Amino acid sequence: MDMPIDIFLEIASWSHPMTLIQLSRTSKGLRDMLMSKTARMVWRAALYNIPDLPPCAPDLAEPRYAALVFDKICLACSVDKATCVSYTARVRFCAACFRVNVVPGHRRFGSRFNDGRHSALSAGETIFSLVPRVVRESYMHIQRQNSSWDLYFLPELDFVDNKLSQLHGTADGSISVQEFIRTQKQLAQERYTYGLEVHKWENSSKLEQSRRQHDAQMGRTAQIEANLYELGYSTLDFPTDNPVWDNILNQPRQLTPRIWSQIKPKLIRMIDEAREDAIHEKLEERVEERCQQIKAHYDELLQTWADTESKDMMPTGMELCLLPPFQELARRNQAHGEISVEHFMDVFDSREGQHHLELYEIRVKKDLVTMLRKRNPNVASEQIANQDGEDGQDMDFTLDSALSRPDALFECVRHSCWRTVIVEARALDYRGIHAHWRSTHPNAPWGTDPETGETWPPAVITDKRKKTWRHNGIPAYIRPASAEIEVISPMLKIFGVRGPEYMDATMHRLDALVRAGQLICMCGNPCLPAPEQWSWIDMVRHVSDEQQWYKDMTSQRKPRVNLHDSLRNDHDLAGPPFLRYFSPEEAYDVRRQRTDRTSVPAQIPEGTAEATSDHEPSCKICLTSIKWPYRWGHLAKLRGSAAFIAYHMEAKHGQEYDPGSGLVEY
């Protein structure tokens, strides 16, 4: 170094203490020079340059004091991100080393910090009064005695403990121990008080630095906005919720001409993008208003729609507005003005509008057939193996043939926040389920989850240990009817429909047979409607409900209760046939009775018997067979008619109905 040493030291005395620390690490010569006793005045002058910094303690070297306050290197592992500092204990560690070297007093000594070695301490004092406790912030200071629950620097605790043990075993141990305790207590108190002063200075300097940064940030923002005002922009042109814009304006740096020349093109570009976004947002608002007008005209049109079958497959108002012809109508003339009924009907009756309505119907059918194929891969596998390559009429024919199967039933379900499945509509054909969706969920998209965009059916996590489920549950969606589909194949086998004929048994054909009284359930339930008012879906629901009732009774029975003696399954699909197929001549004779049981009072018309009580009665046999929490459910309830009670007693329990038997509870 060509510079004279005295000039170099004079310059160094005006530098920041952290600068001296960095200079001492550059070379061995500079380290020897700055760490010598002759450079002590340089360190004192550098520390004096820091406003309001407490002077270095007499028992602490100035370089050590500067490194403790300004350096970020861990004293244990030398990592350069040590933020855990305590000026009372005069240590700086990283988070990992802090947990190892700074511990509560009770963890170091347990329950023996008041043993014989520490008997020289006065009453109410412990070994912890001889060591300054670790305080990381000045606001954590509370004027009280040190306790075993405070944090301490572990080597200091070990030093005091070992020193007391050494002095306790000497000849003049009592005098030496008392002198050590007095000196150590005074030193611990002085170090603690001095450390708090440094903590207070650090907090005040951080607050002052934060205030200066805030003032510089506000001045920079005001100057940038003033420059933009001069360019002709206004506050309304500035983008909002733009992190890049906020980052440029809110920097705690003074705005210079060079910085302004660099950020000016970026700011102008973001302002232009914000203007375009505002124009697009206003356009979308007008489009949304016109979509609401389209939905209103569409609802009025559906109210006067005469053809029920075609009405069931019409899209919801939301889906209609997403079709290209109606999107073009909503955006016509930049979405200015209102849409009249004439303009709406022109688009609706146009060739393009009807074509997209047909495409929507095909999409709905394809989605439903895809659901059926996921459940049963053999559903029309030969007919719809290559749907995408077929034309519209052939595709529609194959989809209709798949959706006319007897097991093409669907249900609308949703999942609550506790994963409970809530069935909103059950066992409907494809027209009925779509009509339900249009009327019940007019603002929900068909085929996708509105929150995640996931196609139906959404992924449902059944493992309750996982926390990835949504707090608001899963919105409603369509899926194949689970419980009803399971009973259809056994029902068709009982009726004698099996094998290749299964494909020929369409839902329309089965509806006609049920209404004609040729397909009959012989259970004898008097609450069932007349065959003319029934359908194949109603019969499937009836059998499924009876199966579910028997399953619930067996699953909720009391322990050690044998239900085989007191409960019968009169709708056992694997037992004696309870479903029958009659010829047209036979169907006319059995249409009224529909049962082989003679105990049901024939003189009581179906479903018209007077109620035996104002309240719904319960079956005592069912009540005494199931667990207590389920007694108030539907399992033991009886409909308030003598005919149904007689049917229940004979069909479910094999007993004749006697009003005086006490088997019915009101």
C-alpha positions, 0 to 999 in steps of 0.5 A, a space after each residue: 500500500 503506497 498510502 502512508 499509514 497515518 493518512 489511511 487510519 485517518 480516512 478509516 476513522 471516518 468510515 462505517 464500523 462495518 467497513 472496517 470489519 470488511 477491510 480487516 478481512 481482505 488481507 492479512 496485513 490490513 487485519 494486523 493493522 486494524 486489529 492492533 492496539 494502535 488502531 483502537 482510536 480508529 474503531 472508537 471514532 468509527 463507532 462514534 460516527 453512528 448517531 446515538 450508538 451507546 459507547 463500547 463497554 469497558 470489558 468489550 473490545 471495539 471490533 467485537 462490539 462492532 461485529 456484534 452490532 453490525 455483522 450478520 455472521 453466526 458465531 457458531 457456524 459462520 453463516 452470513 444470515 444470523 438474525 438472532 442477536 442478544 446484546 445482554 448475552 453478547 451473542 449472535 446466532 442463526 436460528 438453528 444455532 440459537 436453539 442449541 446454544 440458548 436454552 431455558 435454565 430448567 433444561 440445563 439443570 433440571 431440579 438440582 440448581 439449588 443443591 449443596 454447591 449453591 448453598 452460598 446463595 442467599 434466600 430467594 436467589 438461584 444460580 440464574 441471578 449470576 448470569 444475564 438472561 437472554 433478551 432479544 428485544 427491548 420490549 421483552 424486558 420486565 423488571 424481575 429476578 431471573 428464573 429457570 424459565 428464562 433463556 440463558 447462554 449455555 456456556 455462561 451457565 456452565 462456567 458459573 456452575 463449574 466455578 461454584 463447584 471448584 470454589 466450594 471444594 477449597 479450604 477458604 471456599 466460603 470467602 471465595 464463593 461469596 466474593 465470586 457471587 458478589 462480582 458475578 452478580 454485579 457483572 451480570 447486572 451491568 451487562 444486562 443493563 448495557 444490553 438493554 440500552 443497545 437494544 433500545 438504540 437498535 429499535 429506535 434506529 430501525 424506526 428512524 430508518 423506516 421513517 426515512 424510507 417512507 418519506 423517500 418512497 412518498 417523495 418518489 411517488 409524488 415526483 413520478 405522478 407529477 411527471 406523468 401529469 405533465 405528460 397529459 395523464 390523470 390519476 384515473 389512467 393509472 393502473 390499480 392492483 398492478 404489482 409491477 407498477 407499485 414496485 416501481 413507484 414505491 421504492 425508497 430511492 430518490 428519483 433521478 433523471 437517469 432513473 426516470 428515463 429508464 422507467 418512463 417507457 415502462 410506465 407509459 406501456 402499463 398505462 396504455 394496457 390499463 386503458 385497454 383493460 378498462 375498455 374491455 371491462 366496460 365492454 364485458 359489463 355491457 355484454 353481461 347486461 345484454 346476456 341478462 336480456 337474452 335470458 329474460 326473452 328465453 325464459 318467456 319463450 320457454 313458458 309458452 313452449 308446447 313440446 315437452 320433449 324438446 323443451 326438456 333438452 333446451 339449454 339453460 339461460 347461461 348455456 344459451 348465452 355461451 352459444 356462438 350465435 347468441 354471443 355474437 348477438 350480445 356483442 353486436 354494436 359493441 354491446 350498446 343498446 338493448 336486445 329486443 324480442 324480435 332480434 332475439 327470435 331472429 337469432 333463435 329461429 335462424 338456421 345457425 341458432 337451431 344448428 347450435 341448439 342441436 349440437 348442444 343437445 348432442 353434447 349433453 347426450 354424449 356426456 350422459 352416455 360417457 357417464 354410463 360407459 364409465 360405469 358399464 363399458 358394455 353400454 352400446 360399445 359396438 354402436 358408439 365406438 367411433 362417435 366422432 367419425 359419424 354424421 349428426 343424424 347417425 350419432 344422434 340415433 346411436 346416442 338415443 339408443 344408448 339412453 333408451 336402455 332400461 338402466 339409463 337413469 341418472 341422479 343429481 347430487 352434491 357433497 356438503 362440507 362434511 362429504 355427505 352426499 345429498 341427492 337432489 333428484 334421483 332416478 331420472 331419464 336423460 330428459 328428466 335429469 336435464 330438465 331438472 338441471 335447467 330448472 334447479 341450476 340455471 346459473 351453473 355450467 353443464 358438464 364441469 365444476 364451476 369452481 375448478 373446471 373439472 369435468 363430471 364427475 369431480 374427484 371426491 376424496 373419501 379419506 377423511 385424514 386428508 385436508 384437501 377437501 373444499 370447505 364449501 363442499 362440492 357443487 351439484 353434478 350429474 352421475 348415473 343413479 347408483 342405487 337404482 341401477 343395481 336393481 334393474 338387471 335382477 328385475 329384468 331377469 325376474 320378468 324374463 328379459 335377459 341376454 340379447 333381449 336386454 338391448 331390445 327392452 327400451 325404457 319406452 317399451 317398459 313404460 308401456 308395459 307398466 302402464 298397461 298392467 303387464 309388469 306388476 309388483 305383487 307386494 300388495 302395497 296399498 299406497 302404490 298408484 294405479 298402473 296407468 299413473 305409474 312408469 318403469 322408473 317409478 317401479 325401479 324407485 319402489 324396488 330400490 327403496 324397499 331394498 334400502 329399507 331392508 339394508 338399513 334395518 339389518 345394519 341398524 339392528 341391536 346387538 344380539 337381535 335376530 331379525 330372521 325371525 321377526 323381519 322379512 324381505 318381501 322384495 328379495 331379488 334373489 328370493 321368490 319372484 315378487 315381480 310378474 309379467 302378464 299378458 294383456 288379457 291377464 293384466 286386465 284381471 289383476 290390475 286392481 289387486 296386484 297381490 297374492 295375500 288375502 289378509 289385506 282387507 279387500 274392502 279398503 280401497 287402495 290409499 283411501 283408508 282413513 287415518 287411525 291417528 293424527 300422528 304417523 304411527 310406528 311399528 313396535 316390532 321395528 322400534 324394538 329391533 333397531 338401535 336407540 338413536 335410529 328410532 326417530 327415523 323413517 325405518 319404523 314409521 307407518 303411513 296412517 292407513 289401516 290398509 298399509 298397516 295390515 300390509 306392513 305387518 304381514 309383508 315385513 313381519 308375517 303377522 296379521 293386523 289386529 288393532 288390539 294387539 298393541 304392535 302399533 304405537 301412536 
